[in-house]
Structures are given as structure tokens and as C-alpha cells.
Amino acid sequence: MPRPLEALIHVDALLHNLQRARDCAPDARVWAVVKANAYGHGVERAFEGLRAADGFALLDVAEAQRLRKLDWRGPILLLEGVFEARDLEWCSRLGLWHVVHCDEQIDWLAQHKTEWPHRVFLKMNTGMNRLGFTPPAFRSAWARLSALPQVDEVSLMTHFSDADGPRGIAHQTELFLSTCADLSGERSLCNSAGTLRHAQDASVRGDWVRPGIMLYGSSPDYPEHSAAHWGLQATMTLKSHVIAIQHLKVGDTVGYGSRFVANHDVRLGVVACGYADGYPRHAPDGTPLLIDGVRVPLIGRVSMDMVTVDLSAAPQAKVGSEATLWGQGPLVDGHATLLPIDEVAQHCGTVGYELMCALSQRVPVSAV
């Protein structure tokens, strides 16, 4: 028998979250961001829930090939552009749009021989300071690209650094819009946080939005706002079973390093999931799990294949009880239960993005 651990990808939730992006950015087209293997969900599994998008945005040619094999004929955007000149051959062959963020990429385009001019997104660095041309260099880059016969159309884009926080986007938006006010080309500014919090403003919304994490049911500004606040649904559930029960007396310890010491009698459950499955090893005592839909705290250090929980709140639990590490839990008295991935991540000092992307290859995954 296989281990009772699996991840479920909820296709209907992906479709719902995509519609939420459309609701937040009326009249804009939507790039569904599927980098990092669709944030750990799997490009092929996520595709059915996201195929109503106007285009897909990702990082590398191999992921683009997978989308074309799924018979996607719409736009695909390489968010970091090409990494070397020969990648442009793949762009021509697969019909890929690509970001241009440095002079070298323009040089490669100028030397590229193609029958089909490329659609490019010219990126401005408005303060994120990762990729893109500074505002003083942006206009000359636009002029160079626009003059190339290898280029069909130049769109304009930037990326927000603080759309999810109090600093906001005004400083970047003003810089972007003033720099390219008289330049032709479609605009793209908003990531997930920008889409949810700021895209009601048409000047910010632009022509394309680029939602990523919101499509996968995680809030980009947690804990200020939960996924439920934004009307998002959990798209990944990681679940397992209780495989053993132990009874601790006062003074008994649990797991490696004896991190947890019982100060009262504890009925302890052992769950088949560990850091080799992608569950964070540094999860502290008190990190929540659901056992048969009832919230219980993790106790003791996470090991490679197991976690241990205090079953005091779930006296009905037994060997075989369902354990939800994050996502959609079982029905209890006819009501759905949920353990938000953002809450688990916060306990572990990280973000939901990382938990999704860290899911181990040994975990069976299926779309439902």
C-alpha cells in the first residue's frame, strides 16, 4: 500500500480565482503566471483551470513547450526574457513573446534572423532594482527596439515592489507613466497585489495584469488580508492520515532533540508527512493541522517522514483519521473545513508561495 499522503489540485478553485482577477481588473487582459511549475501545482494540472486566461506567463522555454503540447495557441510570455541569443530561435519556433530588460537582449534581437517579427515587453526598473532599464535609459531602449525589423510590437511594463504594503505603488506608478506617457505600446504593471488592491484605477490597471499567487488561493498581503477577504479559494490541499497514536505522561518528550516536553498527559498523533515531502522542518510547536477537520497543534520537531500533533482537541481521532496539512479539509457536520496555507506559512516564518513550490516530487499529486 502507498503512504497515505497526497496533494490535491482543485481545478474549480483555479477557475474561480482567475475570474476574481478579471473582476478586479475589468477590461484588462490577464496573464496567468505559471512559473515554478505553476507554483508547484504542475503546469499540466493547472492548465484546465486557467485556460480561460488571455495568455500564460512563465520563465523558461521548457515550460512554454509544455503549454504548446497542451495545444495552447495563445500568447506565452517569457517573464525574464531570453537568457542567451539562441533562445530567440525557440521564441520564433514557438511564437513566444518575451521581456526585454537589458541592452544585451536588444543586441541579440538585432542579430537574430527570423521570418516572424517578435512581440516584446520592454521592462522599466522603477525601484524594484532587479531587472529593467532605468527611466533615463528606457526611452532610448524603446527607440532601438522599435527600429528593429525583428520586432513587431513593443509593450511597456514594470514590477511593483510594495503593492502589498503600506508604501504602496504611487511612487513607481508616477515614474512609469510619466516616462512613457508619449510612447506607444500596451502597458502592464500589476502583479497579484497590484491587481487586488490597486487595479480599480484604470491608469494602474493598464492593458494586461499579471496575477500569480492569487490564482493559487494565497493572499499576497497576508496577514493584513486573508485569502477569504479577497474571495480566493484554496487550490492545493496536502493531506495524509494519522498512522499511530502514543500516550505521553508528564515529563515525556517528543521527537529529535526532545523539543517538546509534556507538562500534562497528552494523547499524541503521528501523521505521515515530513520535510522530505516539503513540509517545513522548522515548523514550530503550535503550527496548526486539521485532524478529521478539527484544528490541533503540531508538537515536537518535524522529521523526514512524520509530524506529531497533540490530539487533545480531537478525542475522536484514531489511526486512519484524515490529516490536513493545508488546504481544504473534510466536511464536519455538513460544513466545509479549511486550513489556509498562508496561516501555516506564517507560523513557519515564510509565505504560502514557498510551501506550494517546495512540495516534494515523492508526493503523489492529482487534479480533482
Helices and strands as residue ranges (DSSP letters): E 6-9, H 11-24, E 29-33, H 35-39, H 43-50, E 55-58, H 61-69, E 76-78, H 87-94, E 97-100, H 103-111, E 118-123, H 135-147, E 151-157, H 170-179, E 187-188, H 192-198, H 202-205, E 208-209, G 213-216, E 236-248, E 253-254, G 256-258, E 260-261, E 266-271, G 275-277, E 288-291, E 294-297, E 307-310, E 322-328, E 338-339, H 341-347, H 352-357, E 365-367
